[in-house]
Amino acid sequence: MERSAVEESLDLTIRDVSPPLDMTSNLLEDQRTVWVVAAFSFLLFLIGNLPWQLDDYDQAKQAYTSFEMIKEGRWFYQQTPHERVATKPPLVGWVSAGLFALTRSWEVSWRLPSLLAAIALAVLLFRTASSAYGSIAGLVAFSAFGLNLLSPRLATLVRTDMPLAFVIFLIGLLIWQKIERQEAWKPRDRVYLFALLTIAMLIKGPIVYAFLFPGIGVFQWRSGRARPPGAPLSAWSGWWPWLASLALFLLWVTGGILFQPGFFDEVVMREFLGRFGETIHRPQPLYFYLPHLVHKFAPWSILLIAIAIFDLASRRWRIGTAFREISPDTFWLLCWSLGGLIVISLIPSKRVDRIFPVIPPLCLLLAAQVSSGVGSLRRADGPSRTAWRPYLATALVFAIFFTGGYATWKVVTGYRDHRDALAVFGRDVRREAEARHWRYEAVSAKDEGLLLYLQKTHYIEPDRAVAEWNAGNLDALVASTEKATRLMPQLRGATVSQLKSSDINKEQWTGYILITP
């Protein structure tokens, strides 16, 4: 049978513009390439947020949960630095509190859960893709996860996004293994799924459903039509793991409503139900995540789209035929990643990092696309599999320079602009107070991270600060420059220390000073 002009032109184009295949094959198959990518990716994970600070992305709120657990014993329900109800379940806070008991370092205990989750995700992706699709596919999946603009950023950010993505990936991977091996769900599998769902619920609540339910529904609908009677091919485990984990989460919610003032308004109405409206949280357009995902996941997003387009072109754009010929395990990866993307896009309240749990399944889907084994999106008479290797090598080299350059620029500008000025100021105040045995407090301020930098559990109101100072109960006060001008005339014998934050951080709107006797 003669090949179509489109197929011939695709192969001709690939042969004409590609570097020599032997060179790129050696690069992709060389075991040293894996170690270089691993070392570079993990280095980016470590330095991606330097200089470390808590002044953006609500990091202070998350850090304060474990700080309050240790300092005040609030193990189930916490507050924010401004004494509002904390809106996230406490599991990541428990982990950080346990790590602090081992390390005695807050910076390490706050950031280590995300870092360990990122490393575990990268290793698990590599092992899974290599086992199922070959060594080159494993390298591509590993590189796609480590060398993008989201993973290094979230790897040491004091947030719950990376641990949540790790747990969601474990759930999706369990389903993938059942489909790929054509195994029926066993009681042991359902218990494992229940445990993972419970962990996800206690990290960030029922958002786990949005990333998994749509894909499960579409896969079951499609496989139910095509599956022979009695075949054990199912993404659905049964209801009880899902309902039991939800019941435990609702138990935590019920306790908060009954025993924590303001919990219903802050958590149920504002944090959860408010996400579906356009009055409390700032709404974003429906397409918000798609361009951000293409940009943040580049060049791998471009490679995903390009391979799919070339495959459809080789099929003369018969989309129905492509979906009928796609293997069940690859179809699950497609349902899992795109289903989560679509459902999250329907929620009006959006932020770029919330889409991160779709990145790992997209990495595995890319590995399936470029694999040399069964289950890829290509046919045997389509563009040859080896013809894609120069483009994979090009994408890898580009990702190293693109991601590495961006991370380096962020770190350099962070130190140049003194992005950690408030953290340095807080550390200097603590060191000075310990050396002089000062009793000190922080006057109420808008910066939530200030309390944590000073390792204080509560702010003090200006009137009380004046009373405590004049009564001789305080030796030092930290206050914003605006409030200090009003406080100084009322504080007997007070002087302004040379320790200031405003002189070293030009971008910070609020400067802080240390008031001493």
VOTORLUM-93765 format. One line per field, with one value per residue (C-alpha): residue number from 1; residue in three letters; x negated, y negated, z negated. Coordinates in Angstrom, 1 decimal. Layout:
VOTORLUM-93765
n	c(NUM, ...)
res	c(ALA, ...)
c1	c(X, ...)
c2	c(Y, ...)
c3	c(Z, ...)
END
This chain:
VOTORLUM-93765
n	c(1, 2, 3, 4, 5, 6, 7, 8, 9, 10, 11, 12, 13, 14, 15, 16, 17, 18, 19, 20, 21, 22, 23, 24, 25, 26, 27, 28, 29, 30, 31, 32, 33, 34, 35, 36, 37, 38, 39, 40, 41, 42, 43, 44, 45, 46, 47, 48, 49, 50, 51, 52, 53, 54, 55, 56, 57, 58, 59, 60, 61, 62, 63, 64, 65, 66, 67, 68, 69, 70, 71, 72, 73, 74, 75, 76, 77, 78, 79, 80, 81, 82, 83, 84, 85, 86, 87, 88, 89, 90, 91, 92, 93, 94, 95, 96, 97, 98, 99, 100, 101, 102, 103, 104, 105, 106, 107, 108, 109, 110, 111, 112, 113, 114, 115, 116, 117, 118, 119, 120, 121, 122, 123, 124, 125, 126, 127, 128, 129, 130, 131, 132, 133, 134, 135, 136, 137, 138, 139, 140, 141, 142, 143, 144, 145, 146, 147, 148, 149, 150, 151, 152, 153, 154, 155, 156, 157, 158, 159, 160, 161, 162, 163, 164, 165, 166, 167, 168, 169, 170, 171, 172, 173, 174, 175, 176, 177, 178, 179, 180, 181, 182, 183, 184, 185, 186, 187, 188, 189, 190, 191, 192, 193, 194, 195, 196, 197, 198, 199, 200, 201, 202, 203, 204, 205, 206, 207, 208, 209, 210, 211, 212, 213, 214, 215, 216, 217, 218, 219, 220, 221, 222, 223, 224, 225, 226, 227, 228, 229, 230, 231, 232, 233, 234, 235, 236, 237, 238, 239, 240, 241, 242, 243, 244, 245, 246, 247, 248, 249, 250, 251, 252, 253, 254, 255, 256, 257, 258, 259, 260, 261, 262, 263, 264, 265, 266, 267, 268, 269, 270, 271, 272, 273, 274, 275, 276, 277, 278, 279, 280, 281, 282, 283, 284, 285, 286, 287, 288, 289, 290, 291, 292, 293, 294, 295, 296, 297, 298, 299, 300, 301, 302, 303, 304, 305, 306, 307, 308, 309, 310, 311, 312, 313, 314, 315, 316, 317, 318, 319, 320, 321, 322, 323, 324, 325, 326, 327, 328, 329, 330, 331, 332, 333, 334, 335, 336, 337, 338, 339, 340, 341, 342, 343, 344, 345, 346, 347, 348, 349, 350, 351, 352, 353, 354, 355, 356, 357, 358, 359, 360, 361, 362, 363, 364, 365, 366, 367, 368, 369, 370, 371, 372, 373, 374, 375, 376, 377, 378, 379, 380, 381, 382, 383, 384, 385, 386, 387, 388, 389, 390, 391, 392, 393, 394, 395, 396, 397, 398, 399, 400, 401, 402, 403, 404, 405, 406, 407, 408, 409, 410, 411, 412, 413, 414, 415, 416, 417, 418, 419, 420, 421, 422, 423, 424, 425, 426, 427, 428, 429, 430, 431, 432, 433, 434, 435, 436, 437, 438, 439, 440, 441, 442, 443, 444, 445, 446, 447, 448, 449, 450, 451, 452, 453, 454, 455, 456, 457, 458, 459, 460, 461, 462, 463, 464, 465, 466, 467, 468, 469, 470, 471, 472, 473, 474, 475, 476, 477, 478, 479, 480, 481, 482, 483, 484, 485, 486, 487, 488, 489, 490, 491, 492, 493, 494, 495, 496, 497, 498, 499, 500, 501, 502, 503, 504, 505, 506, 507, 508, 509, 510, 511, 512, 513, 514, 515, 516, 517)
res	c(MET, GLU, ARG, SER, ALA, VAL, GLU, GLU, SER, LEU, ASP, LEU, THR, ILE, ARG, ASP, VAL, SER, PRO, PRO, LEU, ASP, MET, THR, SER, ASN, LEU, LEU, GLU, ASP, GLN, ARG, THR, VAL, TRP, VAL, VAL, ALA, ALA, PHE, SER, PHE, LEU, LEU, PHE, LEU, ILE, GLY, ASN, LEU, PRO, TRP, GLN, LEU, ASP, ASP, TYR, ASP, GLN, ALA, LYS, GLN, ALA, TYR, THR, SER, PHE, GLU, MET, ILE, LYS, GLU, GLY, ARG, TRP, PHE, TYR, GLN, GLN, THR, PRO, HIS, GLU, ARG, VAL, ALA, THR, LYS, PRO, PRO, LEU, VAL, GLY, TRP, VAL, SER, ALA, GLY, LEU, PHE, ALA, LEU, THR, ARG, SER, TRP, GLU, VAL, SER, TRP, ARG, LEU, PRO, SER, LEU, LEU, ALA, ALA, ILE, ALA, LEU, ALA, VAL, LEU, LEU, PHE, ARG, THR, ALA, SER, SER, ALA, TYR, GLY, SER, ILE, ALA, GLY, LEU, VAL, ALA, PHE, SER, ALA, PHE, GLY, LEU, ASN, LEU, LEU, SER, PRO, ARG, LEU, ALA, THR, LEU, VAL, ARG, THR, ASP, MET, PRO, LEU, ALA, PHE, VAL, ILE, PHE, LEU, ILE, GLY, LEU, LEU, ILE, TRP, GLN, LYS, ILE, GLU, ARG, GLN, GLU, ALA, TRP, LYS, PRO, ARG, ASP, ARG, VAL, TYR, LEU, PHE, ALA, LEU, LEU, THR, ILE, ALA, MET, LEU, ILE, LYS, GLY, PRO, ILE, VAL, TYR, ALA, PHE, LEU, PHE, PRO, GLY, ILE, GLY, VAL, PHE, GLN, TRP, ARG, SER, GLY, ARG, ALA, ARG, PRO, PRO, GLY, ALA, PRO, LEU, SER, ALA, TRP, SER, GLY, TRP, TRP, PRO, TRP, LEU, ALA, SER, LEU, ALA, LEU, PHE, LEU, LEU, TRP, VAL, THR, GLY, GLY, ILE, LEU, PHE, GLN, PRO, GLY, PHE, PHE, ASP, GLU, VAL, VAL, MET, ARG, GLU, PHE, LEU, GLY, ARG, PHE, GLY, GLU, THR, ILE, HIS, ARG, PRO, GLN, PRO, LEU, TYR, PHE, TYR, LEU, PRO, HIS, LEU, VAL, HIS, LYS, PHE, ALA, PRO, TRP, SER, ILE, LEU, LEU, ILE, ALA, ILE, ALA, ILE, PHE, ASP, LEU, ALA, SER, ARG, ARG, TRP, ARG, ILE, GLY, THR, ALA, PHE, ARG, GLU, ILE, SER, PRO, ASP, THR, PHE, TRP, LEU, LEU, CYS, TRP, SER, LEU, GLY, GLY, LEU, ILE, VAL, ILE, SER, LEU, ILE, PRO, SER, LYS, ARG, VAL, ASP, ARG, ILE, PHE, PRO, VAL, ILE, PRO, PRO, LEU, CYS, LEU, LEU, LEU, ALA, ALA, GLN, VAL, SER, SER, GLY, VAL, GLY, SER, LEU, ARG, ARG, ALA, ASP, GLY, PRO, SER, ARG, THR, ALA, TRP, ARG, PRO, TYR, LEU, ALA, THR, ALA, LEU, VAL, PHE, ALA, ILE, PHE, PHE, THR, GLY, GLY, TYR, ALA, THR, TRP, LYS, VAL, VAL, THR, GLY, TYR, ARG, ASP, HIS, ARG, ASP, ALA, LEU, ALA, VAL, PHE, GLY, ARG, ASP, VAL, ARG, ARG, GLU, ALA, GLU, ALA, ARG, HIS, TRP, ARG, TYR, GLU, ALA, VAL, SER, ALA, LYS, ASP, GLU, GLY, LEU, LEU, LEU, TYR, LEU, GLN, LYS, THR, HIS, TYR, ILE, GLU, PRO, ASP, ARG, ALA, VAL, ALA, GLU, TRP, ASN, ALA, GLY, ASN, LEU, ASP, ALA, LEU, VAL, ALA, SER, THR, GLU, LYS, ALA, THR, ARG, LEU, MET, PRO, GLN, LEU, ARG, GLY, ALA, THR, VAL, SER, GLN, LEU, LYS, SER, SER, ASP, ILE, ASN, LYS, GLU, GLN, TRP, THR, GLY, TYR, ILE, LEU, ILE, THR, PRO)
c1	c(0.0, -1.4, -1.9, -0.1, -1.9, -1.4, -3.2, -6.1, -6.5, -6.6, -9.3, -11.2, -11.0, -12.2, -15.2, -16.2, -16.2, -17.3, -20.9, -22.6, -20.5, -23.5, -24.6, -21.2, -20.6, -23.9, -22.9, -19.5, -20.6, -23.7, -23.2, -25.3, -22.6, -20.2, -22.6, -23.3, -19.6, -18.9, -21.7, -20.6, -17.0, -17.5, -19.9, -17.1, -14.7, -17.1, -17.9, -14.6, -13.3, -16.5, -16.7, -14.2, -11.4, -7.7, -6.3, -4.5, -2.1, -0.6, -3.7, -3.4, 0.1, -1.1, -4.2, -2.3, -0.2, -3.1, -4.6, -1.4, -1.2, -4.6, -4.2, -0.5, 0.5, 3.2, 2.9, 6.3, 7.4, 5.0, 5.1, 3.3, 0.8, 3.6, 5.7, 8.2, 9.1, 6.6, 8.4, 6.3, 6.5, 3.5, 1.6, -1.3, -1.5, -1.8, -4.7, -6.5, -6.0, -7.5, -10.4, -11.1, -11.2, -14.0, -15.9, -15.2, -15.2, -12.0, -13.3, -14.1, -10.9, -8.7, -10.3, -11.4, -7.9, -7.6, -11.2, -10.9, -7.6, -9.3, -12.2, -10.0, -7.7, -10.7, -12.1, -8.8, -8.1, -11.4, -11.1, -7.5, -8.1, -11.4, -9.7, -6.6, -8.0, -11.8, -14.9, -14.5, -10.9, -11.9, -14.5, -11.9, -9.4, -12.0, -13.3, -9.8, -9.0, -12.2, -13.0, -9.9, -9.1, -6.6, -8.4, -11.6, -9.4, -7.1, -9.8, -10.8, -7.8, -6.0, -2.7, -0.7, -0.8, -3.7, -2.7, 0.9, -0.4, -2.5, 0.5, 2.8, 0.1, -0.1, 3.7, 3.7, 0.7, 2.5, 5.4, 3.0, 1.4, 4.7, 5.6, 2.1, 2.0, 5.7, 6.1, 9.3, 9.5, 8.7, 9.6, 5.9, 5.9, 9.1, 7.5, 4.4, 6.6, 8.6, 5.4, 4.1, 7.5, 7.6, 4.1, 5.1, 8.2, 6.2, 3.8, 6.2, 9.7, 12.0, 10.0, 8.6, 12.0, 11.6, 8.4, 9.5, 13.3, 13.6, 10.9, 12.4, 15.9, 14.7, 12.6, 15.4, 17.8, 15.4, 14.1, 17.7, 18.6, 15.5, 14.7, 15.5, 17.9, 16.0, 12.8, 11.2, 10.4, 11.7, 10.5, 13.3, 12.5, 16.0, 17.5, 16.3, 12.7, 14.0, 16.9, 14.9, 12.2, 14.7, 16.4, 13.2, 12.7, 16.2, 15.6, 12.7, 15.0, 17.8, 15.4, 14.3, 17.9, 18.8, 15.8, 13.9, 15.6, 15.5, 14.7, 18.0, 17.6, 13.9, 13.5, 16.9, 18.4, 15.3, 12.6, 14.7, 18.0, 16.5, 14.3, 17.3, 18.6, 17.2, 17.7, 15.2, 12.2, 11.0, 12.4, 10.3, 11.5, 12.2, 9.0, 6.7, 4.8, 4.2, 1.8, 0.1, -0.3, -1.8, -4.3, -5.2, -5.5, -7.5, -9.2, -7.5, -4.0, -5.0, -6.4, -3.2, -1.1, -3.5, -3.6, 0.2, 0.6, -1.9, -0.2, 3.2, 1.7, 0.3, 3.8, 5.3, 6.9, 9.2, 9.6, 12.1, 9.7, 6.9, 9.1, 10.2, 6.6, 5.1, 4.2, 6.3, 3.4, 2.5, 6.1, 6.3, 3.4, 5.2, 8.4, 6.6, 4.6, 7.2, 10.1, 8.4, 7.4, 11.0, 12.7, 10.3, 10.7, 14.5, 13.9, 13.9, 11.2, 7.8, 4.1, 1.3, -0.1, 3.3, 3.0, -0.3, 1.2, 1.8, -1.9, -3.0, -0.4, -1.3, -4.9, -3.9, -1.7, -4.6, -6.7, -3.9, -4.0, -7.7, -8.0, -9.3, -6.9, -3.2, -0.8, -2.0, 0.2, -1.6, -1.1, -3.8, -3.4, -3.6, -6.8, -9.5, -10.1, -13.8, -13.1, -11.7, -15.0, -16.7, -13.7, -13.7, -17.4, -16.8, -13.9, -16.1, -19.0, -16.6, -14.9, -18.2, -19.1, -15.6, -14.8, -18.3, -18.5, -15.1, -16.0, -19.3, -17.8, -15.2, -17.9, -20.2, -17.5, -16.2, -19.6, -20.2, -16.8, -17.1, -13.8, -14.6, -15.1, -12.4, -13.6, -17.2, -15.8, -13.9, -16.9, -19.0, -16.5, -16.3, -20.1, -20.3, -17.5, -19.1, -22.5, -21.1, -18.3, -15.6, -11.9, -10.5, -7.2, -6.0, -3.4, -0.5, -1.5, -0.2, -3.1, -2.2, -5.8, -7.1, -5.8, -7.6, -10.8, -10.7, -9.3, -6.4, -2.9, -0.9, -1.1, -0.6, 1.7, 0.2, 2.0, 1.0, -2.6, -2.7, -1.4, -3.7, -6.7, -6.0, -5.4, -8.9, -7.7, -9.3, -12.9, -12.4, -9.6, -9.4, -7.1, -6.5, -7.9, -4.4, -3.3, -6.6, -6.2, -3.0, -4.4, -7.7, -6.4, -4.4, -7.3, -9.5, -13.2, -12.8, -15.3, -15.4, -18.0, -20.2, -18.4, -16.0, -14.4, -13.3, -16.8, -17.7, -14.5, -13.4, -10.5, -8.9, -6.1, -6.3, -9.6, -10.2, -12.4, -13.6, -12.8, -15.1, -15.7)
c2	c(0.0, -3.4, -5.9, -9.2, -12.4, -13.8, -10.7, -11.0, -14.7, -14.2, -11.5, -13.6, -16.7, -14.7, -13.3, -16.6, -18.8, -16.3, -16.0, -12.6, -9.9, -8.0, -11.1, -11.8, -8.1, -7.9, -10.9, -9.6, -6.1, -7.0, -6.2, -9.3, -11.5, -10.3, -11.1, -14.6, -15.3, -14.0, -16.0, -19.2, -18.7, -18.1, -21.1, -23.3, -21.8, -22.9, -26.4, -27.4, -29.5, -31.0, -33.3, -31.6, -33.7, -33.4, -36.7, -35.4, -32.6, -32.3, -30.5, -32.2, -30.7, -27.2, -27.6, -29.0, -25.8, -23.7, -26.5, -26.9, -23.1, -23.1, -26.4, -26.2, -22.6, -23.3, -19.9, -19.8, -23.3, -26.2, -29.9, -32.3, -34.8, -37.4, -35.0, -34.0, -30.3, -28.3, -26.9, -23.8, -20.4, -19.8, -16.8, -18.7, -20.7, -17.5, -16.3, -19.6, -19.5, -16.0, -17.1, -20.0, -17.6, -15.8, -18.7, -21.7, -23.8, -25.5, -26.3, -22.6, -21.3, -23.7, -23.0, -19.3, -17.8, -19.4, -18.6, -15.0, -14.7, -16.3, -13.9, -10.9, -11.9, -12.3, -8.9, -7.2, -8.7, -7.5, -4.0, -3.6, -5.0, -3.0, 0.2, -0.3, -2.2, -1.8, -3.7, -6.7, -7.2, -7.0, -9.8, -11.9, -11.5, -12.3, -15.3, -16.6, -16.6, -18.1, -20.6, -22.9, -26.2, -24.8, -21.8, -23.7, -26.5, -24.2, -21.9, -24.0, -26.4, -26.2, -25.0, -21.8, -21.6, -19.2, -16.7, -16.8, -16.1, -13.2, -11.5, -12.1, -10.6, -7.5, -7.1, -7.6, -5.3, -2.5, -2.8, -2.8, 0.4, 2.1, 1.1, 1.9, 5.3, 6.0, 6.9, 6.9, 4.7, 6.7, 5.8, 5.0, 2.5, 0.8, 0.4, -1.2, -3.5, -4.4, -5.3, -7.5, -9.2, -9.9, -11.4, -13.6, -14.7, -15.7, -17.7, -19.8, -18.4, -17.1, -18.8, -15.3, -14.4, -17.1, -15.6, -12.0, -11.6, -13.1, -10.8, -7.8, -8.6, -9.0, -5.9, -3.8, -5.1, -4.3, -0.9, 0.1, -0.1, 1.6, 4.1, 7.8, 9.3, 10.5, 8.6, 7.2, 3.8, 1.1, -2.2, -2.1, -0.5, -0.7, -3.3, -2.5, -3.9, -7.2, -7.5, -6.4, -8.9, -11.6, -10.7, -11.1, -14.5, -15.5, -14.4, -16.9, -19.6, -18.8, -19.2, -22.6, -23.8, -22.7, -23.8, -26.5, -29.9, -31.3, -27.9, -27.6, -31.1, -30.9, -27.3, -26.1, -29.3, -31.3, -28.7, -26.0, -27.2, -30.7, -29.1, -28.4, -32.0, -35.2, -37.5, -36.3, -35.1, -36.8, -34.9, -34.1, -33.2, -29.6, -29.3, -30.7, -27.4, -26.3, -29.0, -29.0, -25.2, -25.4, -28.1, -26.6, -23.1, -24.0, -22.6, -19.3, -20.7, -21.6, -18.1, -16.5, -18.6, -18.1, -14.3, -14.2, -16.4, -14.3, -11.1, -12.4, -13.7, -10.2, -8.9, -11.4, -13.2, -10.3, -11.1, -8.4, -5.8, -7.2, -6.8, -3.3, -2.2, -3.8, -1.4, -1.4, -2.4, -5.3, -6.3, -6.4, -8.8, -11.0, -10.9, -11.6, -14.6, -16.3, -15.5, -17.2, -20.2, -20.7, -20.4, -22.7, -25.2, -25.3, -26.6, -30.4, -30.9, -30.0, -30.2, -28.8, -26.4, -24.7, -22.9, -21.2, -17.8, -17.3, -17.6, -14.1, -12.3, -14.5, -13.4, -9.7, -10.4, -11.9, -8.8, -6.7, -8.8, -8.5, -4.9, -2.2, 0.3, 1.1, -1.5, -4.6, -6.9, -6.0, -3.3, -1.1, -2.8, -6.3, -8.3, -6.0, -6.0, -6.6, -9.7, -11.4, -11.0, -14.2, -16.2, -14.6, -15.5, -19.0, -19.4, -18.0, -20.4, -23.4, -22.5, -22.4, -25.9, -27.3, -26.0, -26.5, -30.0, -31.0, -29.6, -31.3, -34.6, -34.2, -33.4, -36.2, -38.8, -37.6, -38.2, -41.4, -42.9, -41.5, -39.6, -38.0, -41.4, -40.8, -37.3, -38.7, -41.4, -39.0, -36.7, -39.7, -40.8, -37.3, -37.2, -40.6, -39.7, -36.4, -38.1, -40.9, -38.7, -41.1, -40.6, -41.7, -41.7, -42.6, -45.3, -44.2, -44.4, -43.3, -41.0, -37.5, -36.2, -38.7, -36.7, -33.6, -35.4, -36.7, -33.3, -34.8, -33.3, -36.5, -40.2, -42.8, -45.8, -49.3, -50.3, -47.2, -47.6, -51.1, -49.9, -46.9, -49.1, -51.8, -49.2, -47.8, -44.4, -44.8, -45.6, -45.8, -46.3, -45.5, -47.9, -49.2, -52.6, -54.0, -52.8, -53.6, -57.3, -57.2, -55.0, -56.7, -59.7, -57.4, -55.1, -56.3, -56.2, -54.5, -54.9, -53.5, -50.7, -50.6, -47.3, -48.2, -46.4, -49.3, -50.4, -47.0, -46.0, -48.6, -46.4, -46.0, -48.4, -48.3, -48.9, -47.7, -49.0, -47.8, -50.0, -49.6, -51.4)
c3	c(0.0, 0.9, -1.9, -1.8, -0.8, -4.3, -5.9, -3.4, -3.9, -7.7, -7.5, -4.9, -7.2, -10.2, -8.3, -6.8, -9.9, -12.5, -13.9, -13.3, -14.9, -16.3, -18.3, -19.8, -20.4, -22.4, -24.4, -25.3, -26.0, -28.0, -31.7, -32.5, -31.0, -33.6, -36.4, -34.9, -34.6, -38.1, -39.6, -37.8, -38.6, -42.3, -42.4, -40.9, -43.5, -46.3, -45.0, -43.2, -46.0, -47.3, -49.2, -51.5, -52.8, -53.7, -52.2, -49.2, -48.0, -51.5, -52.7, -56.2, -56.7, -56.0, -58.1, -61.0, -61.4, -62.5, -64.5, -66.4, -66.9, -68.6, -70.5, -71.6, -71.1, -68.4, -66.7, -64.8, -64.2, -63.8, -63.1, -60.8, -62.0, -62.1, -64.3, -61.7, -61.3, -59.2, -56.2, -55.3, -57.0, -59.3, -57.8, -56.3, -59.5, -61.4, -59.2, -59.6, -63.4, -63.5, -61.3, -63.7, -66.6, -64.7, -63.1, -65.4, -62.3, -61.2, -57.7, -57.1, -58.6, -56.6, -53.3, -53.6, -53.0, -49.6, -48.7, -49.6, -47.7, -44.6, -44.7, -45.3, -42.4, -40.0, -41.0, -40.8, -37.4, -36.1, -37.4, -36.1, -32.7, -32.3, -33.3, -31.0, -28.0, -28.0, -29.2, -26.8, -27.8, -31.4, -30.8, -29.1, -31.9, -34.5, -32.6, -31.9, -35.6, -36.8, -34.0, -33.9, -35.5, -38.1, -39.8, -41.0, -42.3, -44.3, -45.5, -48.5, -48.6, -52.0, -50.5, -50.2, -46.3, -46.0, -48.7, -47.2, -43.7, -45.0, -46.7, -43.7, -41.4, -43.7, -43.3, -39.6, -39.3, -41.2, -38.7, -35.8, -37.1, -37.3, -33.8, -32.3, -34.0, -33.5, -37.1, -39.2, -42.3, -45.5, -49.1, -49.7, -46.8, -48.1, -51.6, -50.0, -47.9, -51.0, -52.9, -50.0, -49.6, -53.4, -53.2, -50.2, -52.1, -55.1, -52.9, -50.9, -51.2, -48.4, -45.6, -45.0, -43.4, -40.8, -39.5, -39.4, -39.1, -35.6, -34.2, -35.9, -34.6, -30.9, -31.1, -32.5, -29.8, -27.0, -28.4, -29.2, -25.6, -24.2, -27.0, -26.5, -29.1, -32.2, -31.4, -34.6, -33.0, -35.4, -36.8, -39.4, -42.7, -44.2, -46.4, -49.9, -49.7, -48.4, -50.8, -53.8, -53.3, -52.7, -56.0, -57.9, -56.3, -57.1, -60.7, -60.9, -59.3, -61.8, -64.7, -63.4, -62.9, -66.5, -68.4, -66.4, -66.2, -62.7, -61.1, -59.2, -57.7, -56.9, -55.8, -54.6, -53.1, -52.1, -51.3, -49.8, -48.6, -47.8, -45.1, -43.0, -43.1, -41.7, -44.7, -47.4, -45.3, -42.2, -39.2, -36.1, -32.6, -31.6, -29.5, -32.2, -32.9, -29.3, -28.2, -31.6, -31.4, -27.9, -29.1, -32.4, -31.1, -28.0, -26.0, -27.0, -26.4, -22.8, -22.3, -23.6, -21.2, -18.2, -18.6, -18.8, -15.7, -13.6, -14.7, -13.6, -10.3, -9.6, -10.2, -7.8, -10.7, -11.6, -15.2, -15.9, -14.6, -16.8, -19.9, -19.0, -18.6, -21.7, -24.4, -27.6, -29.9, -27.6, -27.4, -31.2, -31.3, -28.7, -30.7, -34.0, -32.9, -30.6, -32.9, -35.8, -33.7, -32.4, -35.7, -37.5, -34.7, -35.4, -39.0, -38.8, -41.4, -39.8, -40.6, -38.5, -41.1, -41.6, -38.2, -39.2, -39.9, -36.2, -35.5, -36.6, -34.5, -31.5, -32.0, -31.9, -28.9, -27.1, -27.9, -26.4, -23.3, -22.7, -23.8, -21.5, -23.0, -22.7, -24.0, -22.2, -20.1, -16.9, -14.3, -12.9, -9.5, -11.0, -11.4, -12.7, -16.5, -16.1, -14.0, -17.1, -19.1, -17.7, -18.8, -22.3, -22.6, -21.5, -24.0, -26.7, -26.0, -25.7, -28.9, -30.8, -29.6, -29.8, -33.2, -34.6, -33.2, -34.6, -38.1, -38.1, -37.2, -40.0, -42.6, -41.4, -41.4, -44.7, -46.4, -44.5, -45.5, -49.1, -48.7, -52.1, -53.9, -56.4, -57.2, -57.7, -59.9, -62.0, -62.4, -63.5, -66.0, -67.6, -67.7, -69.4, -71.8, -72.8, -73.4, -75.5, -77.2, -76.0, -76.4, -73.1, -71.1, -67.7, -67.2, -64.9, -61.2, -57.9, -57.0, -58.2, -58.0, -60.5, -63.5, -62.2, -61.6, -65.2, -66.4, -68.2, -68.3, -68.5, -67.6, -70.3, -69.8, -70.0, -73.2, -75.0, -73.7, -75.2, -78.6, -78.8, -77.8, -80.3, -83.0, -82.5, -81.1, -77.7, -76.6, -72.9, -70.3, -66.6, -64.8, -61.3, -60.5, -60.2, -63.7, -65.2, -64.6, -66.6, -69.4, -70.1, -71.9, -74.2, -75.1, -78.0, -77.2, -73.8, -71.0, -67.5, -66.9, -63.9, -62.9, -60.1, -57.2, -55.1, -54.2, -52.5, -50.8, -48.2, -47.0, -50.4, -51.0, -54.8, -56.6, -60.2, -63.0, -66.3, -69.3, -72.3, -75.6)
END
